[in-house]
Amino acid sequence: MLRETSFCFVCCHLASGGKEGDVLLRNLDVADILARTRFPGGATQELPEKILDHE
């Protein structure tokens, strides 16, 4: 935390693809990353537990 502000940087490489439906699959990958990523101990240290919990 910096000045009572938490930061979360998500770095990943998602292939753009060139076939029909690739954009949908890439967007599903992003949704999966956002939904499943957890930070152990976040709740006990008053830090965000998930990516989307960061404000």
PDB file of N, CA, C and O in Angstrom, chain B, residues numbered from 101:
ATOM      1  N   MET B 101       0.841  -1.175   0.000  1.00  0.00           N
ATOM      2  CA  MET B 101       0.000   0.000   0.000  1.00  0.00           C
ATOM      3  C   MET B 101       0.886   1.238   0.000  1.00  0.00           C
ATOM      4  O   MET B 101       1.962   1.266   0.597  1.00  0.00           O
ATOM      5  N   LEU B 102       0.404   2.232  -0.675  1.00  0.00           N
ATOM      6  CA  LEU B 102       1.103   3.499  -0.751  1.00  0.00           C
ATOM      7  C   LEU B 102       0.094   4.590  -0.437  1.00  0.00           C
ATOM      8  O   LEU B 102      -0.861   4.802  -1.184  1.00  0.00           O
ATOM      9  N   ARG B 103       0.310   5.270   0.659  1.00  0.00           N
ATOM     10  CA  ARG B 103      -0.612   6.328   1.085  1.00  0.00           C
ATOM     11  C   ARG B 103      -2.049   5.818   1.151  1.00  0.00           C
ATOM     12  O   ARG B 103      -2.980   6.464   0.670  1.00  0.00           O
ATOM     13  N   GLU B 104      -2.204   4.640   1.760  1.00  0.00           N
ATOM     14  CA  GLU B 104      -3.497   4.000   1.969  1.00  0.00           C
ATOM     15  C   GLU B 104      -4.223   3.671   0.664  1.00  0.00           C
ATOM     16  O   GLU B 104      -5.453   3.609   0.631  1.00  0.00           O
ATOM     17  N   THR B 105      -3.465   3.461  -0.400  1.00  0.00           N
ATOM     18  CA  THR B 105      -4.032   3.084  -1.692  1.00  0.00           C
ATOM     19  C   THR B 105      -3.387   1.788  -2.141  1.00  0.00           C
ATOM     20  O   THR B 105      -2.162   1.675  -2.164  1.00  0.00           O
ATOM     21  N   SER B 106      -4.204   0.810  -2.497  1.00  0.00           N
ATOM     22  CA  SER B 106      -3.648  -0.447  -2.992  1.00  0.00           C
ATOM     23  C   SER B 106      -3.561  -0.390  -4.516  1.00  0.00           C
ATOM     24  O   SER B 106      -4.368   0.260  -5.179  1.00  0.00           O
ATOM     25  N   PHE B 107      -2.572  -1.081  -5.044  1.00  0.00           N
ATOM     26  CA  PHE B 107      -2.358  -1.133  -6.483  1.00  0.00           C
ATOM     27  C   PHE B 107      -2.418  -2.581  -6.942  1.00  0.00           C
ATOM     28  O   PHE B 107      -2.009  -3.489  -6.218  1.00  0.00           O
ATOM     29  N   CYS B 108      -2.924  -2.787  -8.133  1.00  0.00           N
ATOM     30  CA  CYS B 108      -2.935  -4.122  -8.712  1.00  0.00           C
ATOM     31  C   CYS B 108      -2.648  -3.985 -10.200  1.00  0.00           C
ATOM     32  O   CYS B 108      -3.441  -3.401 -10.939  1.00  0.00           O
ATOM     33  N   PHE B 109      -1.516  -4.524 -10.638  1.00  0.00           N
ATOM     34  CA  PHE B 109      -1.158  -4.526 -12.046  1.00  0.00           C
ATOM     35  C   PHE B 109      -1.322  -5.946 -12.565  1.00  0.00           C
ATOM     36  O   PHE B 109      -0.768  -6.886 -11.996  1.00  0.00           O
ATOM     37  N   VAL B 110      -2.067  -6.101 -13.623  1.00  0.00           N
ATOM     38  CA  VAL B 110      -2.272  -7.416 -14.224  1.00  0.00           C
ATOM     39  C   VAL B 110      -1.576  -7.409 -15.579  1.00  0.00           C
ATOM     40  O   VAL B 110      -1.960  -6.668 -16.485  1.00  0.00           O
ATOM     41  N   CYS B 111      -0.557  -8.236 -15.705  1.00  0.00           N
ATOM     42  CA  CYS B 111       0.189  -8.331 -16.959  1.00  0.00           C
ATOM     43  C   CYS B 111      -0.014  -9.723 -17.538  1.00  0.00           C
ATOM     44  O   CYS B 111       0.277 -10.724 -16.883  1.00  0.00           O
ATOM     45  N   CYS B 112      -0.503  -9.780 -18.736  1.00  0.00           N
ATOM     46  CA  CYS B 112      -0.679 -11.071 -19.395  1.00  0.00           C
ATOM     47  C   CYS B 112      -0.666 -10.849 -20.904  1.00  0.00           C
ATOM     48  O   CYS B 112      -0.958  -9.756 -21.390  1.00  0.00           O
ATOM     49  N   HIS B 113      -0.327 -11.885 -21.617  1.00  0.00           N
ATOM     50  CA  HIS B 113      -0.338 -11.822 -23.071  1.00  0.00           C
ATOM     51  C   HIS B 113      -1.495 -12.674 -23.559  1.00  0.00           C
ATOM     52  O   HIS B 113      -1.536 -13.881 -23.322  1.00  0.00           O
ATOM     53  N   LEU B 114      -2.424 -12.042 -24.233  1.00  0.00           N
ATOM     54  CA  LEU B 114      -3.572 -12.749 -24.784  1.00  0.00           C
ATOM     55  C   LEU B 114      -3.500 -12.632 -26.302  1.00  0.00           C
ATOM     56  O   LEU B 114      -3.517 -11.529 -26.849  1.00  0.00           O
ATOM     57  N   ALA B 115      -3.421 -13.759 -26.968  1.00  0.00           N
ATOM     58  CA  ALA B 115      -3.315 -13.757 -28.427  1.00  0.00           C
ATOM     59  C   ALA B 115      -4.567 -13.154 -29.051  1.00  0.00           C
ATOM     60  O   ALA B 115      -5.684 -13.406 -28.599  1.00  0.00           O
ATOM     61  N   SER B 116      -4.366 -12.358 -30.092  1.00  0.00           N
ATOM     62  CA  SER B 116      -5.504 -11.708 -30.741  1.00  0.00           C
ATOM     63  C   SER B 116      -6.273 -12.678 -31.622  1.00  0.00           C
ATOM     64  O   SER B 116      -7.496 -12.588 -31.728  1.00  0.00           O
ATOM     65  N   GLY B 117      -5.571 -13.597 -32.247  1.00  0.00           N
ATOM     66  CA  GLY B 117      -6.241 -14.562 -33.118  1.00  0.00           C
ATOM     67  C   GLY B 117      -6.738 -13.902 -34.386  1.00  0.00           C
ATOM     68  O   GLY B 117      -6.809 -12.676 -34.474  1.00  0.00           O
ATOM     69  N   GLY B 118      -7.073 -14.698 -35.342  1.00  0.00           N
ATOM     70  CA  GLY B 118      -7.548 -14.154 -36.597  1.00  0.00           C
ATOM     71  C   GLY B 118      -8.799 -14.845 -37.087  1.00  0.00           C
ATOM     72  O   GLY B 118      -9.329 -14.524 -38.151  1.00  0.00           O
ATOM     73  N   LYS B 119      -9.264 -15.793 -36.302  1.00  0.00           N
ATOM     74  CA  LYS B 119     -10.444 -16.551 -36.718  1.00  0.00           C
ATOM     75  C   LYS B 119     -11.690 -16.006 -36.033  1.00  0.00           C
ATOM     76  O   LYS B 119     -11.622 -15.344 -34.997  1.00  0.00           O
ATOM     77  N   GLU B 120     -12.818 -16.306 -36.641  1.00  0.00           N
ATOM     78  CA  GLU B 120     -14.092 -15.908 -36.052  1.00  0.00           C
ATOM     79  C   GLU B 120     -14.234 -16.563 -34.677  1.00  0.00           C
ATOM     80  O   GLU B 120     -13.979 -17.758 -34.523  1.00  0.00           O
ATOM     81  N   GLY B 121     -14.632 -15.789 -33.703  1.00  0.00           N
ATOM     82  CA  GLY B 121     -14.814 -16.308 -32.354  1.00  0.00           C
ATOM     83  C   GLY B 121     -13.613 -16.115 -31.446  1.00  0.00           C
ATOM     84  O   GLY B 121     -13.723 -16.306 -30.235  1.00  0.00           O
ATOM     85  N   ASP B 122     -12.449 -15.733 -32.014  1.00  0.00           N
ATOM     86  CA  ASP B 122     -11.248 -15.546 -31.194  1.00  0.00           C
ATOM     87  C   ASP B 122     -11.403 -14.401 -30.194  1.00  0.00           C
ATOM     88  O   ASP B 122     -10.899 -14.483 -29.074  1.00  0.00           O
ATOM     89  N   VAL B 123     -12.093 -13.343 -30.590  1.00  0.00           N
ATOM     90  CA  VAL B 123     -12.295 -12.209 -29.683  1.00  0.00           C
ATOM     91  C   VAL B 123     -13.115 -12.656 -28.476  1.00  0.00           C
ATOM     92  O   VAL B 123     -12.805 -12.288 -27.343  1.00  0.00           O
ATOM     93  N   LEU B 124     -14.142 -13.436 -28.711  1.00  0.00           N
ATOM     94  CA  LEU B 124     -14.969 -13.942 -27.619  1.00  0.00           C
ATOM     95  C   LEU B 124     -14.137 -14.807 -26.678  1.00  0.00           C
ATOM     96  O   LEU B 124     -14.249 -14.679 -25.458  1.00  0.00           O
ATOM     97  N   LEU B 125     -13.307 -15.682 -27.234  1.00  0.00           N
ATOM     98  CA  LEU B 125     -12.464 -16.545 -26.397  1.00  0.00           C
ATOM     99  C   LEU B 125     -11.471 -15.727 -25.579  1.00  0.00           C
ATOM    100  O   LEU B 125     -11.237 -16.028 -24.409  1.00  0.00           O
ATOM    101  N   ARG B 126     -10.886 -14.700 -26.182  1.00  0.00           N
ATOM    102  CA  ARG B 126      -9.946 -13.843 -25.457  1.00  0.00           C
ATOM    103  C   ARG B 126     -10.667 -13.127 -24.322  1.00  0.00           C
ATOM    104  O   ARG B 126     -10.136 -13.034 -23.215  1.00  0.00           O
ATOM    105  N   ASN B 127     -11.868 -12.621 -24.582  1.00  0.00           N
ATOM    106  CA  ASN B 127     -12.631 -11.938 -23.536  1.00  0.00           C
ATOM    107  C   ASN B 127     -13.010 -12.894 -22.412  1.00  0.00           C
ATOM    108  O   ASN B 127     -13.041 -12.499 -21.247  1.00  0.00           O
ATOM    109  N   LEU B 128     -13.295 -14.140 -22.751  1.00  0.00           N
ATOM    110  CA  LEU B 128     -13.580 -15.144 -21.720  1.00  0.00           C
ATOM    111  C   LEU B 128     -12.331 -15.424 -20.881  1.00  0.00           C
ATOM    112  O   LEU B 128     -12.429 -15.634 -19.672  1.00  0.00           O
ATOM    113  N   ASP B 129     -11.160 -15.426 -21.521  1.00  0.00           N
ATOM    114  CA  ASP B 129      -9.904 -15.598 -20.776  1.00  0.00           C
ATOM    115  C   ASP B 129      -9.715 -14.468 -19.768  1.00  0.00           C
ATOM    116  O   ASP B 129      -9.321 -14.711 -18.627  1.00  0.00           O
ATOM    117  N   VAL B 130      -9.992 -13.242 -20.182  1.00  0.00           N
ATOM    118  CA  VAL B 130      -9.867 -12.087 -19.282  1.00  0.00           C
ATOM    119  C   VAL B 130     -10.835 -12.228 -18.112  1.00  0.00           C
ATOM    120  O   VAL B 130     -10.452 -12.020 -16.960  1.00  0.00           O
ATOM    121  N   ALA B 131     -12.070 -12.575 -18.397  1.00  0.00           N
ATOM    122  CA  ALA B 131     -13.068 -12.740 -17.336  1.00  0.00           C
ATOM    123  C   ALA B 131     -12.630 -13.824 -16.353  1.00  0.00           C
ATOM    124  O   ALA B 131     -12.821 -13.688 -15.145  1.00  0.00           O
ATOM    125  N   ASP B 132     -12.046 -14.892 -16.872  1.00  0.00           N
ATOM    126  CA  ASP B 132     -11.567 -15.983 -16.020  1.00  0.00           C
ATOM    127  C   ASP B 132     -10.422 -15.514 -15.121  1.00  0.00           C
ATOM    128  O   ASP B 132     -10.390 -15.837 -13.934  1.00  0.00           O
ATOM    129  N   ILE B 133      -9.488 -14.756 -15.684  1.00  0.00           N
ATOM    130  CA  ILE B 133      -8.371 -14.218 -14.898  1.00  0.00           C
ATOM    131  C   ILE B 133      -8.899 -13.319 -13.781  1.00  0.00           C
ATOM    132  O   ILE B 133      -8.464 -13.430 -12.634  1.00  0.00           O
ATOM    133  N   LEU B 134      -9.829 -12.437 -14.112  1.00  0.00           N
ATOM    134  CA  LEU B 134     -10.374 -11.511 -13.114  1.00  0.00           C
ATOM    135  C   LEU B 134     -11.155 -12.239 -12.027  1.00  0.00           C
ATOM    136  O   LEU B 134     -11.094 -11.855 -10.859  1.00  0.00           O
ATOM    137  N   ALA B 135     -11.880 -13.275 -12.395  1.00  0.00           N
ATOM    138  CA  ALA B 135     -12.720 -13.986 -11.430  1.00  0.00           C
ATOM    139  C   ALA B 135     -11.928 -14.927 -10.529  1.00  0.00           C
ATOM    140  O   ALA B 135     -12.262 -15.087  -9.355  1.00  0.00           O
ATOM    141  N   ARG B 136     -10.886 -15.550 -11.066  1.00  0.00           N
ATOM    142  CA  ARG B 136     -10.208 -16.610 -10.318  1.00  0.00           C
ATOM    143  C   ARG B 136      -8.957 -16.175  -9.562  1.00  0.00           C
ATOM    144  O   ARG B 136      -8.501 -16.899  -8.677  1.00  0.00           O
ATOM    145  N   THR B 137      -8.392 -15.020  -9.881  1.00  0.00           N
ATOM    146  CA  THR B 137      -7.167 -14.591  -9.208  1.00  0.00           C
ATOM    147  C   THR B 137      -7.485 -14.149  -7.783  1.00  0.00           C
ATOM    148  O   THR B 137      -8.365 -13.318  -7.558  1.00  0.00           O
ATOM    149  N   ARG B 138      -6.761 -14.712  -6.835  1.00  0.00           N
ATOM    150  CA  ARG B 138      -6.930 -14.387  -5.415  1.00  0.00           C
ATOM    151  C   ARG B 138      -5.567 -14.045  -4.823  1.00  0.00           C
ATOM    152  O   ARG B 138      -4.543 -14.588  -5.238  1.00  0.00           O
ATOM    153  N   PHE B 139      -5.569 -13.144  -3.856  1.00  0.00           N
ATOM    154  CA  PHE B 139      -4.352 -12.767  -3.159  1.00  0.00           C
ATOM    155  C   PHE B 139      -4.416 -13.334  -1.744  1.00  0.00           C
ATOM    156  O   PHE B 139      -5.177 -12.836  -0.913  1.00  0.00           O
ATOM    157  N   PRO B 140      -3.622 -14.372  -1.460  1.00  0.00           N
ATOM    158  CA  PRO B 140      -3.669 -15.002  -0.139  1.00  0.00           C
ATOM    159  C   PRO B 140      -3.351 -13.999   0.972  1.00  0.00           C
ATOM    160  O   PRO B 140      -2.424 -13.196   0.860  1.00  0.00           O
ATOM    161  N   GLY B 141      -4.125 -14.062   2.019  1.00  0.00           N
ATOM    162  CA  GLY B 141      -3.880 -13.198   3.169  1.00  0.00           C
ATOM    163  C   GLY B 141      -4.405 -11.789   3.012  1.00  0.00           C
ATOM    164  O   GLY B 141      -4.280 -10.981   3.932  1.00  0.00           O
ATOM    165  N   GLY B 142      -4.991 -11.472   1.869  1.00  0.00           N
ATOM    166  CA  GLY B 142      -5.480 -10.120   1.636  1.00  0.00           C
ATOM    167  C   GLY B 142      -6.521  -9.685   2.646  1.00  0.00           C
ATOM    168  O   GLY B 142      -6.439  -8.586   3.195  1.00  0.00           O
ATOM    169  N   ALA B 143      -7.495 -10.538   2.893  1.00  0.00           N
ATOM    170  CA  ALA B 143      -8.582 -10.178   3.807  1.00  0.00           C
ATOM    171  C   ALA B 143      -8.077 -10.000   5.238  1.00  0.00           C
ATOM    172  O   ALA B 143      -8.587  -9.151   5.969  1.00  0.00           O
ATOM    173  N   THR B 144      -7.089 -10.782   5.644  1.00  0.00           N
ATOM    174  CA  THR B 144      -6.590 -10.680   7.012  1.00  0.00           C
ATOM    175  C   THR B 144      -5.709  -9.454   7.206  1.00  0.00           C
ATOM    176  O   THR B 144      -5.514  -9.008   8.337  1.00  0.00           O
ATOM    177  N   GLN B 145      -5.181  -8.908   6.131  1.00  0.00           N
ATOM    178  CA  GLN B 145      -4.323  -7.725   6.219  1.00  0.00           C
ATOM    179  C   GLN B 145      -5.051  -6.465   5.762  1.00  0.00           C
ATOM    180  O   GLN B 145      -4.425  -5.434   5.515  1.00  0.00           O
ATOM    181  N   GLU B 146      -6.367  -6.551   5.652  1.00  0.00           N
ATOM    182  CA  GLU B 146      -7.193  -5.438   5.189  1.00  0.00           C
ATOM    183  C   GLU B 146      -6.779  -4.963   3.799  1.00  0.00           C
ATOM    184  O   GLU B 146      -6.848  -3.773   3.491  1.00  0.00           O
ATOM    185  N   LEU B 147      -6.350  -5.908   2.968  1.00  0.00           N
ATOM    186  CA  LEU B 147      -6.015  -5.628   1.581  1.00  0.00           C
ATOM    187  C   LEU B 147      -7.042  -6.320   0.689  1.00  0.00           C
ATOM    188  O   LEU B 147      -7.681  -7.280   1.120  1.00  0.00           O
ATOM    189  N   PRO B 148      -7.209  -5.851  -0.536  1.00  0.00           N
ATOM    190  CA  PRO B 148      -8.156  -6.514  -1.438  1.00  0.00           C
ATOM    191  C   PRO B 148      -7.793  -7.984  -1.638  1.00  0.00           C
ATOM    192  O   PRO B 148      -6.617  -8.342  -1.713  1.00  0.00           O
ATOM    193  N   GLU B 149      -8.813  -8.819  -1.722  1.00  0.00           N
ATOM    194  CA  GLU B 149      -8.605 -10.252  -1.895  1.00  0.00           C
ATOM    195  C   GLU B 149      -8.607 -10.653  -3.368  1.00  0.00           C
ATOM    196  O   GLU B 149      -7.987 -11.648  -3.744  1.00  0.00           O
ATOM    197  N   LYS B 150      -9.312  -9.872  -4.212  1.00  0.00           N
ATOM    198  CA  LYS B 150      -9.411 -10.177  -5.637  1.00  0.00           C
ATOM    199  C   LYS B 150      -9.031  -8.943  -6.452  1.00  0.00           C
ATOM    200  O   LYS B 150      -8.988  -7.832  -5.924  1.00  0.00           O
ATOM    201  N   ILE B 151      -8.757  -9.145  -7.734  1.00  0.00           N
ATOM    202  CA  ILE B 151      -8.370  -8.040  -8.616  1.00  0.00           C
ATOM    203  C   ILE B 151      -9.432  -6.947  -8.624  1.00  0.00           C
ATOM    204  O   ILE B 151      -9.111  -5.769  -8.467  1.00  0.00           O
ATOM    205  N   LEU B 152     -10.682  -7.326  -8.805  1.00  0.00           N
ATOM    206  CA  LEU B 152     -11.744  -6.327  -8.926  1.00  0.00           C
ATOM    207  C   LEU B 152     -12.119  -5.675  -7.597  1.00  0.00           C
ATOM    208  O   LEU B 152     -12.942  -4.761  -7.571  1.00  0.00           O
ATOM    209  N   ASP B 153     -11.525  -6.133  -6.492  1.00  0.00           N
ATOM    210  CA  ASP B 153     -11.752  -5.490  -5.196  1.00  0.00           C
ATOM    211  C   ASP B 153     -10.921  -4.220  -5.048  1.00  0.00           C
ATOM    212  O   ASP B 153     -11.166  -3.425  -4.141  1.00  0.00           O
ATOM    213  N   HIS B 154      -9.946  -4.021  -5.924  1.00  0.00           N
ATOM    214  CA  HIS B 154      -9.145  -2.795  -5.888  1.00  0.00           C
ATOM    215  C   HIS B 154     -10.004  -1.651  -6.409  1.00  0.00           C
ATOM    216  O   HIS B 154     -10.742  -1.810  -7.381  1.00  0.00           O
ATOM    217  N   GLU B 155      -9.905  -0.526  -5.771  1.00  0.00           N
ATOM    218  CA  GLU B 155     -10.718   0.629  -6.188  1.00  0.00           C
ATOM    219  C   GLU B 155      -9.907   1.598  -6.993  1.00  0.00           C
ATOM    220  O   GLU B 155     -10.426   2.626  -7.427  1.00  0.00           O
TER     221      GLU B 155
END
